[in-house]
Amino acid sequence: MTIHRIVLISGDGIGPEVAAATARVLGSAEAPVAWEEELAGVAALEAVGEVLPQQTLDAVRRRGIALKGPCTTPVGEGFTSVNVQLRKRLELYVAVRPIRNLPNVSTRYEGVDLVVLRENTEGLYSGIENEITAGVVTSLKVATEHASRRIARWGFQYARDRGRKKITVMHKANIMKLSDGMFLRCARAVREEFGYDDIEYEEMIIDAGCMKLVQDPTRFDVLLLENLYGDVLSDLCAGFVGGLGVVPGANIGNDSAVFEAVHGSAPDIAGKGVANPLALLMSAVMMLNHLADTRGDTRCREVGQRIKRAYNQALSDGQKTRDLGGDLGTEDFASAVIDRLGA
Ligand SMILES: NC(=O)c1ccc[n+]([C@@H]2O[C@H](COP(=O)([O-])OP(=O)(O)OC[C@H]3O[C@@H](n4cnc5c(N)ncnc54)[C@H](O)[C@@H]3O)[C@@H](O)[C@H]2O)c1
């Protein structure tokens, strides 16, 4: 029986808490995985003096897959974000963030089922900033045709493979005519060149798009966004379905994939044992599906389905953490899921 070796980066803040809970559920579900723990973020800075050690990068490259908790990036101390570095150095060029309503998690919206696809390697996240003179700063937005076409191609193929019907690109090409203009041109060109006319395509200026999103998120299917817009809209869309505790994600490249929740290290609740582990657990289910898709190991999909049924059942039974209006702690919720793995 194949055991998949997965790099586990627990991260900072609530990271170790939600990672331990997630690993416990996967262990109880007998997921065919073995963890190799590596450091990143403040934990790595304290241990080895850098936020993203070469050893961690090498491990992810070697194993091809990682499950990652959130990492704190110290602000104003000259550190490039760990997450940005990781995504760029491993060429994890697309972030996939499914946003769906969950059972018994009531929000203002029903029937939300959309996916945010975020370009992960460029835009304003190049981190190239200069203070030209005291009080005047420039921040460089980098956009390339290569990356714009690459994510468009990935997005259309994803939509087709998943039976999704429509891609909406949100942009600001009215102002950033060259960069966002190119993003749009590439999406249109890819659709035409590769014959994706079965996927409906629309473009929306992002300010109006945000209004339409909050008016009725159910009219959207796949959102294709450059880096900054994707970052902001991921959290906005998380609000449709119960918040950051319930939105998973995957960062995918041609050679590696890193699965992590959309949320950050939540310093306000870190160490209290109250964080919702569901977003990371859902990310782990995405990871199991990815293993099934890329390595043909159908057991991974079965285990993922079992975990999904169990967390849906736990929620239906009112087993919820505080962010969802319940009173369970991180480990209590993991136990509630484990108790339902046979369901
Ligand atoms: N992928 C990542 O590693 C990642 C992503 C975003 C932010 N960050 C980092 O995280 C740190 C904190 O960022 P922030 O405060 O803006 O965003 P955050 O996502 O950490 O927290 C925002 C709010 O959501 C709540 N929240 C987040 N996750 C939760 C969970 N699982 N259960 C319950 N409540 C949860 C927090 O308590 C907080 O009130 C920063 O250093 C930032 O750079 C890391």
The ligand as a Gaussian input file, in Angstrom:
#p B3LYP/6-31G(d) Opt

LIG

0 1
 N       -1.603000      32.017000       4.205000
 C       -1.097000      32.632000       5.259000
 O       -0.173000      32.128000       5.889000
 C       -1.682000      33.947000       5.688000
 C       -2.843000      34.451000       5.113000
 C       -3.362000      35.665000       5.598000
 C       -2.696000      36.351000       6.601000
 N       -1.545000      35.827000       7.102000
 C       -0.843000      36.470000       8.235000
 O       -1.631000      36.236000       9.393000
 C       -1.444000      37.328000      10.309000
 C       -2.788000      37.831000      10.816000
 O       -3.546000      38.345000       9.720000
 P       -5.016000      38.936000       9.852000
 O       -5.326000      39.173000      11.288000
 O       -5.153000      39.999000       8.862000
 O       -5.977000      37.785000       9.278000
 P       -6.472000      36.429000       9.956000
 O       -7.059000      35.600000       8.869000
 O       -5.379000      35.803000      10.721000
 O       -7.623000      36.850000      10.983000
 C       -8.740000      37.646000      10.616000
 C       -9.892000      37.385000      11.598000
 O      -10.453000      36.094000      11.343000
 C      -10.387000      35.281000      12.515000
 N      -10.003000      33.920000      12.106000
 C       -9.079000      33.607000      11.173000
 N       -8.976000      32.290000      11.078000
 C       -9.833000      31.752000      11.962000
 C      -10.153000      30.402000      12.335000
 N       -9.586000      29.333000      11.758000
 N      -11.088000      30.214000      13.292000
 C      -11.685000      31.269000      13.879000
 N      -11.438000      32.571000      13.579000
 C      -10.495000      32.795000      12.626000
 C       -9.314000      35.904000      13.398000
 O       -9.523000      35.586000      14.751000
 C       -9.452000      37.371000      13.056000
 O      -10.453000      37.945000      13.833000
 C       -0.600000      38.376000       9.580000
 O        0.755000      38.231000       9.979000
 C       -0.718000      37.974000       8.123000
 O        0.419000      38.330000       7.366000
 C       -1.032000      34.636000       6.693000

